[in-house]
Amino acid sequence: MGTVVDVNDGSLPEHVRGAFGATDDRAVPVVAGSGTGWLVTTPGGAVVLRPVADTALATWSAKIREQLNVTGLRVASAVRSRDGRHVVSGWRADRAVPGRPEARADETIAWSARINAALADVERPRVVRRPSTRPWVETDLFGFAEAAAWDGDPERDLAPGMEDRGTPFATHRAAALLGATGLIRHRRPVETTASGLVHGDLARGLLFDASAEPALTDIVPYLRPASWSAALVAVDHLSWGTVDVGVLGRWTHLEEWPQMVLRAAVFRLAVHALHPGSRPAAMDGLQAMARQVGEFVGGNA
């Protein structure tokens, strides 16, 4: 896992350290999934503490990772607090595993098939759905972004959410919304097998280490075709500039691939438009990805 600089660990509550058995005051900020965690020492070894937006979903992920078995894959196990909880005051704990996200888009896409197959028979969380109430909380925006990508209209569906979140049309968010709206013109009905439980953030959640097997640090659940999970990996790496556009052509054998890529791209643009933590610096990569996806899908119409 990578180390984060210039982050003050004072935001890590002392009672949370104590609940998970941290044995000293030192906490090292590290990259954890799509956010930041704190590496601490416990009697059982190194543990990463990280804040969670949804207690129910974090508890579900912890329980599933305790039983998930994928040959050749390390799975970061959850650590319970001293009183048996998976989440304490909005914080979770996981065993630290060596590795970091790397520019291995094709390898991660290949792994997605095995991971999603292993998820097919696990208990589904109750929260994989589009929210219906306002004001929104942070976890709602992913549901709205997903719905806009699959069967909605980004311009109509997302603009009110930007206002609800107190995030006015800043230039980069407006550009993301415009990009999502532009791509929708390529959307067509898809004929797929029934949607199943799939991982929605493998580009960040699968860690690689030269001396060990890949490691899965979390489960981000969606009820969609497995090829959409793979498409998310492709568009994420395209937006980061860590893979060539040929990745889109290399996986055309996957089910409804062009349309899965389109929906993955619209989803990522929609999340950027809605998320209060979106960074303007990310927009250049997202726009480049959107152009590549538009050309790919248009050429495969």
C-alpha positions, 0 to 999 in steps of 0.5 A, a space after each residue: 500500500 502507498 503512503 500518503 504525505 501531508 495528512 494529519 492523523 489527529 482525525 483518527 479518534 483515540 477511542 477508535 484506536 483503543 477499540 481495535 487494539 492499537 498499541 501505540 500512538 503512531 499512525 501512518 497515513 496510507 492509500 486505502 481503496 479510493 480514500 485514505 486510511 491509517 496504518 496502526 500496530 495491534 497485538 495481532 499485527 499491522 491494521 489499516 483503520 479507515 472511515 466508512 460512509 455506510 456502516 451497513 455496507 462496511 459490515 457486509 463487506 467485512 463478513 463476505 471477505 471473511 468467507 470469500 475464497 478465490 484461488 491465487 488471491 489474497 483477501 484482506 480480512 476484517 478485524 473486529 473491535 474488542 467488543 466484536 463489532 466490525 465498525 466503531 463510530 464510523 471506522 472499520 479495520 482490516 489486516 494490512 496487506 502489502 501491495 498497491 494499485 498498479 498499471 495492470 488493466 488487462 490483468 485486473 480485468 482478467 481477475 474480475 471474472 474470477 472475483 465476480 464468479 466467487 461473488 455470485 453465490 454470496 449473500 447480497 447486501 440490502 443497499 444495492 438500489 437507487 435511493 428515493 429520498 432527499 436530501 442525499 447522503 454521500 452514498 446516494 450519489 453512486 446510486 443516482 450516477 449508476 441509474 443515470 448511466 444505465 437508463 436515465 438522463 444525466 442532464 435531467 437526473 444529476 443536475 438537481 443532485 449537484 444542487 442538493 449536495 451544495 456543489 454548484 456547477 463548478 467548471 470541472 463538474 459541469 464538464 463531467 456532466 456535459 461529457 456524460 450527456 454527450 456519451 448517452 447518445 450512443 446508448 442502446 438496449 442491451 441483451 445480457 444474462 441476468 445481472 449478478 453481484 459484481 465488484 464495482 471498483 477493482 481498479 483501486 481495490 486490487 493490489 499487486 505486490 512483486 513478491 506475493 499474489 494480488 490482494 483484494 482489500 474491499 468489496 464494492 457491490 453492484 447488481 450488474 452484468 460481470 462485463 460492466 465490472 470489467 469495463 469499469 476497470 478499463 475506463 478507470 485506467 484510461 482516465 488515469 493514463 495507465 493503459 492504451 486505448 487498445 484495451 477496449 479492443 482487447 476485450 470485445 469478446 465480453 458480453 455487450 462490451 461496447 455498451 458496458 464500456 459506455 455505461 461505465 464511462 458515463 457512470 464515472 463522469 456522473 460520479 465526478 459531477 456529483 461527488 463533493 470530493 471531486 478534483 479538477 485535476 482529474 477532469 483532463 483524464 476523464 475527458 480523454 477517456 470519454 473521447 476514446 470511449 465515444 470513438 470506440 462505441 461509435 465505431 462499433 454501433 
